[in-house]
Amino acid sequence: MKALDNVRIELSVVIGAAEAPISQLLKMTRGTMIPLDRRQEDLTLVYAGDVPVASGEVLLKGDKISLRISEILNQTT
């Protein structure tokens, strides 16, 4: 695994999704609230590219946001 030590990959953490008509998007201003399809206690997915690789819990500490990994998702090919 030493050969992989310096290989970097971009991870994305998706906290939720929403759908809205374009008319609503055009009316958005600073402070607009967008309801997401998740609850606070739901696990958040971590993606490597477009592949979900883990899930976890969002944590807030002061002004920092982090994610505690709860599960590594099984990748089958």
C-alpha positions as CSV (number, residue, x, y, z in Angstrom):
1,M,0.0,0.0,0.0
2,K,3.0,2.3,0.2
3,A,2.6,3.1,-3.5
4,L,-0.8,4.6,-2.7
5,D,0.3,6.9,0.1
6,N,0.6,10.0,-2.1
7,V,-2.4,9.4,-4.3
8,R,-5.1,12.0,-3.7
9,I,-8.8,11.7,-4.4
10,E,-11.5,14.3,-4.0
11,L,-14.2,13.4,-1.5
12,S,-17.7,15.0,-1.4
13,V,-20.0,15.0,1.6
14,V,-23.7,15.3,0.6
15,I,-26.0,16.4,3.4
16,G,-29.2,16.3,1.4
17,A,-30.9,17.2,-1.9
18,A,-33.9,19.3,-2.9
19,E,-35.9,19.9,-6.1
20,A,-37.4,23.2,-6.9
21,P,-38.9,24.9,-10.0
22,I,-36.6,27.3,-11.8
23,S,-38.9,30.2,-10.8
24,Q,-38.1,29.5,-7.2
25,L,-34.4,29.4,-7.9
26,L,-34.6,32.8,-9.6
27,K,-36.3,34.3,-6.6
28,M,-33.6,33.1,-4.1
29,T,-31.8,35.7,-2.1
30,R,-29.4,35.7,0.7
31,G,-31.1,34.0,3.7
32,T,-33.4,31.8,1.6
33,M,-34.0,28.5,3.3
34,I,-34.0,25.3,1.1
35,P,-35.6,22.3,2.8
36,L,-33.6,19.2,2.2
37,D,-34.8,15.6,2.0
38,R,-32.9,14.6,5.2
39,R,-33.5,14.8,8.9
40,Q,-30.9,15.9,11.4
41,E,-30.3,12.4,12.7
42,D,-30.0,10.8,9.2
43,L,-26.5,9.6,8.2
44,T,-24.7,11.7,5.6
45,L,-23.0,10.0,2.5
46,V,-19.4,10.4,1.5
47,Y,-18.6,10.1,-2.2
48,A,-15.3,9.4,-4.0
49,G,-16.2,10.8,-7.4
50,D,-19.8,9.6,-7.9
51,V,-19.4,6.4,-5.9
52,P,-20.7,6.4,-2.3
53,V,-17.9,5.0,-0.1
54,A,-19.0,5.8,3.5
55,S,-21.6,7.3,5.7
56,G,-21.4,9.3,8.9
57,E,-22.7,11.8,11.3
58,V,-22.2,15.6,10.8
59,L,-20.6,17.2,13.9
60,L,-20.5,20.9,14.7
61,K,-17.8,22.3,17.0
62,G,-17.6,26.0,17.2
63,D,-17.5,27.2,13.7
64,K,-16.1,24.0,12.3
65,I,-18.0,21.2,10.6
66,S,-16.7,17.7,10.4
67,L,-18.0,14.2,9.7
68,R,-17.6,11.2,12.0
69,I,-17.5,8.0,9.8
70,S,-20.1,5.5,11.0
71,E,-19.8,2.9,8.2
72,I,-17.6,2.0,5.2
73,L,-19.9,1.0,2.4
74,N,-19.3,-2.3,0.7
75,Q,-18.1,-1.9,-2.8
76,T,-19.1,-4.8,-5.1
77,T,-18.0,-5.0,-8.7
